[in-house]
């Protein structure tokens, strides 16, 4: 067990890192947080590659159970099952959460991530790529907005890890120059989640600098 903490959380200030930080704060899970400097290449160090061979964040080491998990969606699923917090009691509820969690992992994250790259990181201005990913990002925003007409939260009428997964990505809408004015339900959902104390604590803890909780 690392320095008395049952769990070590490796992260950086990105939406995928923020997802796991939010869950840890929502569930009040004791942990040691290690912030990697991605620009420096900390994620490619041999000691970290032994934890996540893909060289990405986040990852966790559950020392109490000798389990290592990488990939943010898998981490959220593991933690919710392990701690029982925000974990639906019924199989139908669990699968409803899983399908919307996978919607984020397979759709929101990749599309919004590509849009961020072409807007802010690419050395070349590729208008075709920006238009393509903006169009797809807005389509996905529409999917979320329509879903929120049927359900108080993304997967269920109760807050879940599906909301935790989607929120940090959709919360980048201003940075991604996405116009959310047509999506009133999505805007309300973002405001509702952003107002949660655990979410505010997690976003603050995700900023650069090692933090222990």
C-alpha positions as CSV (number, residue, x, y, z in Angstrom):
1,X,0.0,0.0,0.0
2,X,1.5,3.3,-1.1
3,X,2.2,5.7,1.8
4,X,-0.8,4.5,3.6
5,X,-3.2,5.1,0.7
6,X,-5.3,2.1,-0.5
7,X,-5.4,3.5,-4.1
8,X,-3.0,5.5,-6.3
9,X,-4.5,7.6,-9.1
10,X,-2.3,8.7,-12.1
11,X,-3.8,11.6,-14.0
12,X,-3.4,14.9,-15.8
13,X,-5.7,17.9,-16.3
14,X,-7.6,16.4,-19.2
15,X,-11.3,15.3,-19.5
16,X,-10.3,11.7,-19.2
17,X,-8.4,12.4,-16.0
18,X,-11.1,14.6,-14.7
19,X,-13.7,11.8,-15.1
20,X,-11.9,9.6,-12.6
21,X,-11.2,12.5,-10.2
22,X,-14.9,13.3,-10.1
23,X,-15.8,9.8,-9.1
24,X,-13.2,9.6,-6.4
25,X,-14.5,12.8,-4.9
26,X,-18.1,11.9,-5.3
27,X,-17.5,8.5,-3.6
28,X,-15.1,10.0,-1.1
29,X,-12.5,7.3,-1.9
30,X,-9.2,7.8,-0.1
31,X,-6.4,8.0,-2.6
32,X,-3.0,9.4,-3.5
33,X,-3.1,11.4,-6.7
34,X,0.0,11.5,-9.0
35,X,-0.2,14.2,-11.7
36,X,1.9,13.3,-14.8
37,X,3.4,16.1,-16.9
38,X,2.3,14.9,-20.4
39,X,4.4,17.6,-22.2
40,X,7.5,16.3,-20.5
41,X,6.5,12.7,-21.4
42,X,6.0,11.3,-17.9
43,X,3.4,8.9,-19.4
44,X,6.2,7.2,-21.4
45,X,8.5,6.4,-18.5
46,X,9.1,2.7,-18.0
47,X,7.7,2.7,-14.5
48,X,4.4,4.2,-15.8
49,X,4.3,1.9,-18.8
50,X,4.4,-1.0,-16.4
51,X,1.1,0.3,-15.1
52,X,-0.5,1.4,-18.4
53,X,1.3,-0.1,-21.4
54,X,-0.6,2.3,-23.7
55,X,1.2,5.3,-22.2
56,X,-2.0,7.3,-21.5
57,X,-3.8,8.7,-18.5
58,X,-5.6,7.9,-16.3
59,X,-4.7,4.7,-14.5
60,X,-5.3,3.4,-11.0
61,X,-3.6,1.0,-8.7
62,X,-5.9,-0.5,-6.1
63,X,-3.3,-1.6,-3.6
64,X,-5.8,-3.1,-1.2
65,X,-6.9,-5.6,-3.9
66,X,-3.7,-5.8,-6.0
67,X,-5.6,-4.6,-9.1
68,X,-4.3,-2.2,-11.8
69,X,-6.8,-0.6,-14.2
70,X,-6.3,1.7,-17.1
71,X,-8.7,3.4,-19.6
72,X,-11.1,5.8,-18.0
73,X,-14.3,4.0,-18.8
74,X,-13.0,0.8,-17.3
75,X,-11.8,2.6,-14.2
76,X,-15.2,4.2,-13.6
77,X,-16.9,0.8,-14.0
78,X,-14.4,-0.8,-11.7
79,X,-14.7,1.8,-9.0
80,X,-18.5,2.0,-9.1
81,X,-18.7,-1.8,-8.8
82,X,-16.0,-1.9,-6.1
83,X,-17.4,0.8,-3.9
84,X,-21.1,0.6,-4.8
85,X,-21.5,4.3,-5.1
86,X,-23.5,5.4,-8.2
87,X,-23.8,1.8,-9.1
88,X,-27.4,0.8,-10.1
89,X,-28.9,-2.0,-8.1
90,X,-30.5,-3.8,-11.0
91,X,-28.8,-5.4,-14.1
92,X,-31.1,-3.4,-16.4
93,X,-29.9,-0.1,-14.7
94,X,-26.3,-1.3,-14.9
95,X,-26.5,-1.9,-18.6
96,X,-28.3,1.3,-19.3
97,X,-25.3,3.1,-17.6
98,X,-22.8,1.0,-19.5
99,X,-24.3,1.8,-22.9
100,X,-24.2,5.6,-22.3
101,X,-20.7,5.2,-20.8
102,X,-19.6,3.5,-24.0
103,X,-21.4,6.3,-26.0
104,X,-18.9,8.7,-24.4
105,X,-15.9,6.5,-24.8
106,X,-16.6,5.7,-28.4
107,X,-18.2,8.9,-29.6
108,X,-17.9,12.0,-27.5
109,X,-14.3,11.6,-26.5
110,X,-12.8,10.8,-29.9
111,X,-14.8,13.4,-31.8
112,X,-14.3,16.2,-29.4
113,X,-10.7,15.2,-28.9
114,X,-10.1,15.4,-32.6
115,X,-11.8,18.8,-32.8
116,X,-9.6,20.1,-30.0
117,X,-6.5,18.8,-31.8
118,X,-7.3,20.5,-35.1
119,X,-8.3,23.8,-33.3
120,X,-5.5,24.1,-30.8
121,X,-2.6,21.6,-31.4
122,X,-2.2,21.1,-35.1
123,X,0.5,23.2,-36.7
124,X,-1.7,23.5,-39.8
125,X,-5.1,25.0,-40.1
126,X,-7.3,22.3,-41.6
127,X,-10.7,23.8,-42.3
128,X,-12.1,20.6,-43.7
129,X,-11.2,18.6,-40.5
130,X,-12.5,21.4,-38.2
131,X,-15.8,21.5,-40.1
132,X,-16.1,17.7,-40.0
133,X,-15.5,17.3,-36.3
134,X,-17.5,20.4,-35.4
135,X,-20.5,18.9,-37.3
136,X,-20.1,15.5,-35.6
137,X,-19.6,17.1,-32.1
138,X,-22.8,19.1,-32.6
139,X,-24.7,15.9,-33.7
140,X,-23.6,14.2,-30.6
141,X,-24.7,17.2,-28.5
142,X,-28.1,16.7,-30.1
143,X,-28.2,13.1,-29.1
144,X,-27.5,14.1,-25.5
145,X,-30.1,16.9,-25.6
146,X,-32.8,14.6,-26.9
147,X,-31.9,11.9,-24.4
148,X,-32.3,14.5,-21.6
149,X,-35.9,15.1,-22.8
150,X,-36.6,11.5,-21.7
151,X,-34.4,11.1,-18.6
152,X,-33.2,13.4,-15.8
153,X,-29.7,12.3,-16.4
154,X,-27.9,10.7,-19.3
155,X,-28.5,7.0,-18.5
156,X,-31.1,7.1,-15.7
157,X,-33.2,9.4,-13.7
158,X,-30.4,9.3,-11.2
159,X,-26.8,10.7,-11.6
160,X,-24.4,8.0,-12.7
161,X,-20.9,7.3,-14.0
162,X,-22.3,7.9,-17.5
163,X,-22.8,11.6,-16.5
164,X,-19.4,11.7,-14.9
165,X,-17.8,10.4,-18.1
166,X,-19.6,12.8,-20.4
167,X,-19.5,16.0,-18.4
168,X,-15.7,16.9,-18.6
169,X,-15.8,16.5,-22.4
170,X,-19.0,18.5,-23.0
171,X,-17.8,21.0,-20.5
172,X,-15.1,22.0,-23.0
173,X,-17.7,23.4,-25.4
174,X,-16.5,27.0,-25.2
175,X,-12.9,25.9,-25.9
176,X,-14.1,23.9,-28.8
177,X,-16.2,26.8,-30.1
178,X,-19.4,24.8,-30.0
179,X,-22.6,26.7,-30.0
180,X,-24.9,25.1,-27.4
181,X,-27.7,27.6,-27.7
182,X,-30.0,25.1,-29.5
183,X,-29.5,22.6,-26.7
184,X,-31.3,24.0,-23.6
185,X,-31.5,20.6,-21.8
186,X,-27.8,19.9,-22.3
187,X,-26.9,23.4,-21.0
188,X,-29.1,22.8,-17.9
189,X,-27.5,19.4,-17.4
190,X,-24.0,20.9,-17.6
191,X,-24.9,23.6,-15.0
192,X,-26.5,21.1,-12.7
193,X,-23.4,18.8,-12.7
194,X,-21.0,21.7,-12.5
195,X,-22.7,22.9,-9.3
196,X,-22.0,19.6,-7.4
197,X,-19.4,20.2,-4.7
198,X,-17.6,17.0,-5.5
199,X,-17.3,18.0,-9.2
200,X,-15.9,21.4,-8.2
201,X,-13.4,19.7,-5.8
202,X,-12.3,17.2,-8.5
203,X,-11.7,19.8,-11.1
204,X,-9.7,21.9,-8.7
205,X,-7.7,18.8,-7.7
206,X,-7.0,18.0,-11.4
207,X,-5.0,21.2,-12.0
208,X,-1.3,20.8,-12.1
209,X,0.5,19.7,-9.0
210,X,0.3,16.5,-7.0
211,X,-2.7,16.4,-4.7
212,X,-3.6,13.9,-2.0
213,X,-7.2,13.3,-0.9
